[in-house]
Amino acid sequence: MKAYVFPGQGAQFTGMGKNLYDTSDLARNLFNQADAQLGFEISKIMFEGTADELKQTKVTQPAVFLHSVILAKTLENFKPDMVAGHSLGEISALVANGTLDFESGLNLVFKRAMAMQKACEMQPSTMAAILGLEDEIVEKICAEIDGVVVPANYNCPGQLVISGEVPSVELACEKLKEAGAKRALLLPVGGAFHSPLMKPAEDELAEAINQTKFNTPICPVYQNVTTTAVTDPEEIKKNLIAQLTAPVKWTQSVQNMVKDGAAEFIEVGPGNTLQGLIRKIDGTAVTSSATAT
């Protein structure tokens, strides 16, 4: 069975999607539609912008989404048996499996980005990558610290990202190093994604999600919150709302996809980060990058 997976924020690069725009009428039309819908030329920033321009809140998430979704739409014989996306990538996955149409997906991604930015500005917060410790030890130490610090991204065995208030995350990093972490490094991010500090963004996004039509998908999505196959549109909605304050359980999602028959993982979108994580989760997994024909 083929599993298509979609990357999240951080995978963006200058020139992303340009080859699609140059070689596919469908891609060109979708990029032009996105420029009109967002009210600015995101395609121009994707193709020619600097790293700093690509890091703007209003650009980063929609850019990764557009590259992933437009690439998926230009693939020949795109017939996924299952899909999953890392954080933001979950919305790309939901367009790819037909749960959302292109316009609705782009609208939700843009609203998500702006709501998260607002939540970040309300309170200084950060994230840190913890390498070389078992998940249970990270969970235990986070739970013992005052203030908000929680596991946010279960990326692969031995790689867990924590998220929360700046002093709590810094203290957790010290304690985790003492407990044997190979590395505990603060990440250059705008805030504490996938933590309780994103509650204002979750409330805002919930309103937009509840006003959006969700269809029955052509194949299951393995959602970050539940890690299991989901096809019910109402359940997908609920999990997508919860995702902003809940951890991304990528390790567990991939394990469940393998258990359910995934023999090949194809990453759709910029970069190849997910392929590396998947190979660390399951050494037997076959991975590749989707390429438009």
Phi, psi and chi 1 to 4 in degrees:
 res  aa     phi    psi   chi1   chi2   chi3   chi4
   1 MET       -  144.8  -70.6  170.8   84.3      -
   2 LYS  -100.1  127.4  -76.3 -173.7  179.2  176.9
   3 ALA  -110.6  126.7      -      -      -      -
   4 TYR  -102.5  129.9  -73.6   80.9      -      -
   5 VAL  -123.8  147.6  -66.7      -      -      -
   6 PHE  -126.6  126.2  -62.7   81.6      -      -
   7 PRO   -74.8  166.3   27.5  -33.0      -      -
   8 GLY  -110.4 -163.1      -      -      -      -
   9 GLN   -58.3  143.3 -161.1  165.1  -33.6      -
  10 GLY   106.3  -14.9      -      -      -      -
  11 ALA   -88.6   -4.6      -      -      -      -
  12 GLN   -67.7  150.6   66.1  -84.5    3.6      -
  13 PHE  -153.3  154.2   64.0   90.0      -      -
  14 THR   -65.7  132.4  -59.8      -      -      -
  15 GLY    98.5   -3.4      -      -      -      -
  16 MET   -61.4  129.0   60.0 -165.5  -74.5      -
  17 GLY    85.7   -7.5      -      -      -      -
  18 LYS   -62.5  -42.9  179.1   79.3  166.3   69.0
  19 ASN   -63.1  -34.1   63.1  -35.2      -      -
  20 LEU   -65.4  -45.4  -64.6  170.5      -      -
  21 TYR   -60.7  -39.8 -173.8   91.3      -      -
  22 ASP   -76.0  -24.5  -70.4  -17.7      -      -
  23 THR  -113.4   -8.8   56.1      -      -      -
  24 SER  -132.3  124.4  161.4      -      -      -
  25 ASP   -62.6  -41.1  -70.1  -20.5      -      -
  26 LEU   -59.7  -47.0  170.8   62.0      -      -
  27 ALA   -61.5  -44.3      -      -      -      -
  28 ARG   -59.5  -44.7 -158.4  170.1  -54.3  120.6
  29 ASN   -62.1  -40.5  -70.1  -22.3      -      -
  30 LEU   -69.6  -39.6  -71.1  169.7      -      -
  31 PHE   -62.4  -43.3  -83.4  116.5      -      -
  32 ASN   -64.2  -38.3  -67.8  -21.5      -      -
  33 GLN   -63.2  -40.9 -175.3 -175.1  -35.0      -
  34 ALA   -65.1  -42.7      -      -      -      -
  35 ASP   -57.9  -44.8  -70.5  -14.2      -      -
  36 ALA   -67.3  -42.7      -      -      -      -
  37 GLN   -66.0  -41.3 -173.8  178.1  -33.0      -
  38 LEU   -81.4  -20.8  -66.1  175.8      -      -
  39 GLY    84.0   11.9      -      -      -      -
  40 PHE  -152.4  162.3   65.4   96.0      -      -
  41 GLU   -83.1   78.4  -81.4 -169.1  -80.1      -
  42 ILE   -64.9  -31.7 -169.0  168.0      -      -
  43 SER   -60.9  -41.3   59.1      -      -      -
  44 LYS   -63.4  -40.5 -164.9  168.6 -167.1  -62.2
  45 ILE   -66.9  -40.2  -57.7  172.1      -      -
  46 MET   -62.4  -41.7  -71.2  169.8   68.4      -
  47 PHE   -81.0  -34.6  -55.1  157.8      -      -
  48 GLU  -128.8   -7.0  -57.5  166.4   14.4      -
  49 GLY   -70.7  161.0      -      -      -      -
  50 THR   -78.7  168.9   62.7      -      -      -
  51 ALA   -58.6  -38.8      -      -      -      -
  52 ASP   -65.5  -41.2  -81.5  -14.1      -      -
  53 GLU   -64.8  -38.8  -73.7  172.5  -44.4      -
  54 LEU   -68.6  -21.1  -85.3  172.2      -      -
  55 LYS   -84.0   -7.0  -89.2 -160.4  -59.8 -155.4
  56 GLN   -59.3  139.7  -65.2  174.2   73.7      -
  57 THR   -53.6  -44.9  -58.6      -      -      -
  58 LYS   -70.9  -12.2   68.5  175.0 -174.7  177.4
  59 VAL  -101.7  -47.9  173.8      -      -      -
  60 THR   -54.9  -57.4  -48.9      -      -      -
  61 GLN   -65.5  -47.9  -65.9 -168.3   27.9      -
  62 PRO   -60.7  -34.5  -20.4   28.7      -      -
  63 ALA   -64.7  -46.6      -      -      -      -
  64 VAL   -63.9  -43.0  173.1      -      -      -
  65 PHE   -57.9  -49.5  166.3   86.1      -      -
  66 LEU   -63.2  -43.8  -73.0  169.8      -      -
  67 HIS   -59.8  -45.4 -172.4  -87.8      -      -
  68 SER   -65.7  -50.4  -65.3      -      -      -
  69 VAL   -70.1  -42.0  166.6      -      -      -
  70 ILE   -67.7  -37.9  -66.6  173.3      -      -
  71 LEU   -61.0  -45.3  174.9   55.0      -      -
  72 ALA   -59.1  -40.3      -      -      -      -
  73 LYS   -71.3  -20.1  -74.8 -174.4  177.4  -65.6
  74 THR   -97.0   -2.7   55.5      -      -      -
  75 LEU   -72.6  139.7  -65.6  174.8      -      -
  76 GLU   -78.5  143.9  -91.2 -175.1   27.9      -
  77 ASN    52.0   46.3  -56.0  -41.4      -      -
  78 PHE   -78.7   98.9  179.8   68.7      -      -
  79 LYS  -132.1   81.3  -67.3 -162.8 -177.9   85.9
  80 PRO   -71.7  142.2   24.1  -28.9      -      -
  81 ASP   -87.5  -24.5  -64.0  -55.9      -      -
  82 MET  -161.9  155.0   52.2 -178.1   84.9      -
  83 VAL  -136.3  158.5  -65.4      -      -      -
  84 ALA  -157.6  154.8      -      -      -      -
  85 GLY  -138.0  147.0      -      -      -      -
  86 HIS   -88.0  111.6 -169.8  -72.1      -      -
  87 SER    58.4 -115.2 -171.2      -      -      -
  88 LEU   -50.0  -35.9  150.3   75.6      -      -
  89 GLY   -59.0  -18.7      -      -      -      -
  90 GLU   -63.2  -34.0 -172.3  157.8  -74.6      -
  91 ILE   -70.8  -37.9  -59.8  178.9      -      -
  92 SER   -58.5  -44.6  -51.3      -      -      -
  93 ALA   -61.2  -36.3      -      -      -      -
  94 LEU   -73.3  -25.1  -68.0  174.4      -      -
  95 VAL   -76.9  -41.4  174.9      -      -      -
  96 ALA   -61.4  -35.2      -      -      -      -
  97 ASN   -96.3    9.8   78.1   -8.5      -      -
  98 GLY    85.7    2.7      -      -      -      -
  99 THR   -65.0  -40.3  -54.6      -      -      -
 100 LEU  -120.6  148.2  -67.7  167.4      -      -
 101 ASP   -84.3  168.8   61.3   32.7      -      -
 102 PHE   -57.0  -48.2  176.9   78.9      -      -
 103 GLU   -63.3  -44.7 -167.5  177.8  -29.3      -
 104 SER   -64.3  -41.5  -59.8      -      -      -
 105 GLY   -61.5  -45.5      -      -      -      -
 106 LEU   -64.2  -40.9  179.9   56.6      -      -
 107 ASN   -60.5  -45.9  179.7   50.0      -      -
 108 LEU   -66.3  -39.4  -72.0 -179.0      -      -
 109 VAL   -63.8  -43.3  165.6      -      -      -
 110 PHE   -65.7  -43.3 -170.0   66.5      -      -
 111 LYS   -64.9  -38.0  -73.2 -165.9  165.5  159.1
 112 ARG   -61.4  -47.0  179.7 -175.4 -167.8  -91.0
 113 ALA   -60.2  -46.8      -      -      -      -
 114 MET   -69.2  -37.2  -58.4  -44.7  -75.7      -
 115 ALA   -66.8  -39.1      -      -      -      -
 116 MET   -67.2  -40.0  -73.0  168.7   79.6      -
 117 GLN   -60.4  -43.4  174.6   67.3   19.1      -
 118 LYS   -61.5  -43.7 -117.3 -167.2  -83.0 -177.6
 119 ALA   -63.5  -37.6      -      -      -      -
 120 CYS   -63.7  -36.0  -69.4      -      -      -
 121 GLU   -75.1  -17.4  -73.0  164.3    3.2      -
 122 MET   -74.6  -27.2  -72.0  167.7   75.4      -
 123 GLN  -155.5  132.4 -177.1  171.2    5.5      -
 124 PRO   -61.5  127.2  -15.3   26.7      -      -
 125 SER  -154.2  165.8   55.6      -      -      -
 126 THR  -156.6 -177.5 -167.6      -      -      -
 127 MET  -136.9  159.2  -58.6  175.5   82.8      -
 128 ALA  -144.4  143.7      -      -      -      -
 129 ALA   -93.9  129.7      -      -      -      -
 130 ILE  -112.7  119.9  -47.5  -58.1      -      -
 131 LEU  -115.3  137.8  -54.2 -179.1      -      -
 132 GLY    86.0   19.7      -      -      -      -
 133 LEU  -126.1  151.7  -94.8 -168.9      -      -
 134 GLU   -70.2  146.5  -70.8  169.8   15.4      -
 135 ASP   -53.1  -42.1  -67.6  -11.2      -      -
 136 GLU   -61.8  -37.2  -65.2   74.4   19.8      -
 137 ILE   -67.8  -43.4  -64.1  171.5      -      -
 138 VAL   -61.4  -45.4 -179.7      -      -      -
 139 GLU   -59.8  -44.2  -70.0  162.9   -8.1      -
 140 LYS   -64.4  -46.6 -178.9  173.8 -179.6  -67.4
 141 ILE   -66.9  -41.3  -73.2  172.9      -      -
 142 CYS   -59.2  -41.3  -75.5      -      -      -
 143 ALA   -66.2  -25.0      -      -      -      -
 144 GLU   -85.8   -9.5  -70.4  167.6   -5.3      -
 145 ILE   -94.0  137.7  -73.0  171.6      -      -
 146 ASP   -68.3  153.7  -73.0  -21.3      -      -
 147 GLY    84.2 -175.6      -      -      -      -
 148 VAL   -94.4  115.4  177.1      -      -      -
 149 VAL  -152.9  121.7   56.2      -      -      -
 150 VAL  -138.2  155.2  -65.7      -      -      -
 151 PRO   -64.2  133.2  -19.0   32.2      -      -
 152 ALA  -116.7  -40.7      -      -      -      -
 153 ASN  -131.2  112.7  -63.8  -15.1      -      -
 154 TYR   -88.1   87.0  -68.6   80.1      -      -
 155 ASN   -79.4  -43.4  -75.5  -26.6      -      -
 156 CYS  -169.5  166.8   66.1      -      -      -
 157 PRO   -55.5  128.3  -27.1   35.9      -      -
 158 GLY    83.9    5.8      -      -      -      -
 159 GLN  -139.2  105.7 -173.6 -174.7  -33.3      -
 160 LEU  -131.2  134.2 -153.7  164.6      -      -
 161 VAL  -101.3  133.0  174.9      -      -      -
 162 ILE  -107.0  161.8   61.0  172.7      -      -
 163 SER  -149.4  142.8 -178.8      -      -      -
 164 GLY   161.3 -159.0      -      -      -      -
 165 GLU   -66.7  145.1  -66.2  162.7  -20.0      -
 166 VAL   -54.7  -52.7  174.8      -      -      -
 167 PRO   -61.5  -37.7  -12.7   23.2      -      -
 168 SER   -67.9  -40.3  -57.8      -      -      -
 169 VAL   -67.2  -41.6  171.5      -      -      -
 170 GLU   -62.7  -42.6  -72.4  174.0  -16.2      -
 171 LEU   -65.0  -42.2  179.5   58.3      -      -
 172 ALA   -59.7  -40.7      -      -      -      -
 173 CYS   -60.3  -43.4  -74.9      -      -      -
 174 GLU   -60.4  -49.3  -74.8  172.0   35.0      -
 175 LYS   -64.2  -37.8  -59.0  -93.9 -173.4 -155.5
 176 LEU   -70.2  -35.0  -70.6  161.7      -      -
 177 LYS   -64.3  -42.8  -80.7 -176.3 -164.5  157.5
 178 GLU   -60.9  -32.6  -73.7  166.4   16.8      -
 179 ALA   -81.1   -2.8      -      -      -      -
 180 GLY   112.9    7.9      -      -      -      -
 181 ALA   -62.2  136.2      -      -      -      -
 182 LYS   -66.0  -40.1  -75.4 -176.9 -170.8  155.2
 183 ARG  -146.6  148.6  -62.6 -176.7   78.5 -177.3
 184 ALA  -142.8   96.9      -      -      -      -
 185 LEU  -123.1  134.8   51.2  150.1      -      -
 186 LEU   -65.3  142.2  -66.1  174.4      -      -
 187 LEU  -100.8  147.0  -61.8  175.0      -      -
 188 PRO   -79.9   69.7   28.2  -30.1      -      -
 189 VAL  -118.7  162.5  -66.2      -      -      -
 190 GLY   -80.1  -13.5      -      -      -      -
 191 GLY  -177.6 -172.0      -      -      -      -
 192 ALA   -92.9   77.4      -      -      -      -
 193 PHE   -66.4  151.6  -54.4  141.0      -      -
 194 HIS    55.7   43.8  -58.5  -71.9      -      -
 195 SER  -139.7  169.7   83.3      -      -      -
 196 PRO   -58.7  -19.2  -24.3   33.3      -      -
 197 LEU   -70.4  -10.4  -60.7  179.8      -      -
 198 MET   -91.6   10.2  -76.2  -67.8  120.6      -
 199 LYS   -57.1  -42.5 -172.7   72.6  176.1   86.2
 200 PRO   -60.1  -37.3  -21.1   30.8      -      -
 201 ALA   -69.1  -38.4      -      -      -      -
 202 GLU   -60.6  -43.8 -178.2  179.6  -78.9      -
 203 ASP   -62.4  -41.5  -65.9  -18.5      -      -
 204 GLU   -68.0  -43.1 -150.6  172.8  -52.6      -
 205 LEU   -69.0  -34.5 -168.6   65.6      -      -
 206 ALA   -56.1  -41.0      -      -      -      -
 207 GLU   -61.5  -45.4 -160.5  177.8  -37.9      -
 208 ALA   -66.7  -41.5      -      -      -      -
 209 ILE   -63.7  -41.6  -74.0  173.4      -      -
 210 ASN   -69.1  -16.5  -73.6  -36.1      -      -
 211 GLN   -96.3    2.3  -70.5  167.4   -3.5      -
 212 THR  -104.7  141.9  -58.0      -      -      -
 213 LYS   -79.7  123.1 -175.3  175.9 -170.5  -64.6
 214 PHE  -107.8  126.0  -81.5   56.8      -      -
 215 ASN   -96.0  166.4  -52.8  -58.1      -      -
 216 THR   -73.5  125.1  -58.8      -      -      -
 217 PRO   -75.6  164.1   26.1  -32.1      -      -
 218 ILE   -80.1  -17.0   58.0  167.2      -      -
 219 CYS  -156.0  162.7   70.9      -      -      -
 220 PRO   -67.0  150.6  -10.7   21.6      -      -
 221 VAL  -110.1  135.6   57.3      -      -      -
 222 TYR   -96.1  102.6  -74.6   68.7      -      -
 223 GLN   -83.7  149.3  -69.9 -172.6  -85.4      -
 224 ASN   -55.7  -35.5  -65.8  173.3      -      -
 225 VAL   -78.6  -41.9  170.4      -      -      -
 226 THR   -98.8  -26.9   59.2      -      -      -
 227 THR    70.0    3.0   79.1      -      -      -
 228 THR  -117.4  166.7   51.4      -      -      -
 229 ALA   -66.0  126.8      -      -      -      -
 230 VAL  -127.9  134.5 -173.5      -      -      -
 231 THR  -128.4  -11.5   53.2      -      -      -
 232 ASP   -79.3  120.7  174.7   57.1      -      -
 233 PRO   -56.3  -38.0  -24.4   32.6      -      -
 234 GLU   -68.5  -37.7  -73.4  -52.7  -48.7      -
 235 GLU   -69.3  -39.5 -164.7 -176.0  -24.6      -
 236 ILE   -58.5  -45.6  -69.1  172.2      -      -
 237 LYS   -55.5  -51.8  -98.2 -171.8 -167.7 -174.6
 238 LYS   -59.2  -44.0 -168.9  179.8   74.0 -168.5
 239 ASN   -68.6  -34.6  -65.8  -25.6      -      -
 240 LEU   -68.1  -35.0 -166.5   59.2      -      -
 241 ILE   -68.0  -47.2  -67.5  166.5      -      -
 242 ALA   -64.4  -22.8      -      -      -      -
 243 GLN   -59.1  -30.6 -167.1 -140.3   53.7      -
 244 LEU   -67.2  -30.6  -83.0 -171.4      -      -
 245 THR  -108.1   -5.7   54.5      -      -      -
 246 ALA  -101.7  158.9      -      -      -      -
 247 PRO   -71.4  153.1   21.8  -28.8      -      -
 248 VAL   -84.6  108.5  172.7      -      -      -
 249 LYS   -94.5   70.5  -64.4 -178.8  177.7  172.5
 250 TRP   -70.5  -43.8 -171.8 -109.8      -      -
 251 THR   -54.1  -50.4  -58.5      -      -      -
 252 GLN   -67.7  -35.6  -59.7   88.4  -32.9      -
 253 SER   -63.5  -46.6  -62.0      -      -      -
 254 VAL   -64.5  -41.8  170.1      -      -      -
 255 GLN   -58.5  -41.4  -73.9  166.9  -19.6      -
 256 ASN   -69.6  -34.9  -77.4  -28.0      -      -
 257 MET   -65.5  -41.1  -68.2  166.0   97.1      -
 258 VAL   -63.6  -45.1  169.7      -      -      -
 259 LYS   -60.1  -34.1 -162.2  171.1   70.9 -171.6
 260 ASP   -87.8    5.3  -68.1  -12.6      -      -
 261 GLY   114.2    5.3      -      -      -      -
 262 ALA   -67.5  119.7      -      -      -      -
 263 ALA  -105.5  -20.2      -      -      -      -
 264 GLU  -141.3  131.5 -173.8 -177.0   -7.5      -
 265 PHE  -111.5  123.4  -72.2   85.6      -      -
 266 ILE  -114.5  119.2  -60.1  138.7      -      -
 267 GLU   -86.7  127.2 -175.3  165.1    4.1      -
 268 VAL  -115.8  108.5 -170.3      -      -      -
 269 GLY   136.3 -170.8      -      -      -      -
 270 PRO   -69.9  144.0   23.5  -31.1      -      -
 271 GLY    77.4 -176.9      -      -      -      -
 272 ASN  -139.0   25.7   54.4   12.8      -      -
 273 THR   -57.7  -44.2  -59.1      -      -      -
 274 LEU   -64.7  -34.3  -63.3 -176.5      -      -
 275 GLN   -61.9  -42.1  -66.8  170.7   67.1      -
 276 GLY   -62.2  -43.1      -      -      -      -
 277 LEU   -64.4  -42.5  -62.9  179.9      -      -
 278 ILE   -62.7  -41.2  -71.5  163.7      -      -
 279 ARG   -66.0  -30.6  -73.2 -165.7  -64.8  -89.6
 280 LYS   -75.1  -28.7  -75.1  176.4 -177.4  162.4
 281 ILE   -75.8  -41.0  -65.7  164.3      -      -
 282 ASP  -142.4  106.0 -172.7  -46.3      -      -
 283 GLY   -62.1  -17.7      -      -      -      -
 284 THR   -91.7   -6.3   65.6      -      -      -
 285 ALA   -67.8  136.7      -      -      -      -
 286 VAL   -92.3  126.3  176.2      -      -      -
 287 THR  -127.4  152.7   64.7      -      -      -
 288 SER  -158.4  167.7   62.6      -      -      -
 289 SER   -99.6  138.2  -66.8      -      -      -
 290 ALA   -70.4  135.6      -      -      -      -
 291 THR  -129.7  134.9   47.2      -      -      -
 292 ALA   -71.9  141.4      -      -      -      -
 293 THR   -91.8      -   45.6      -      -      -
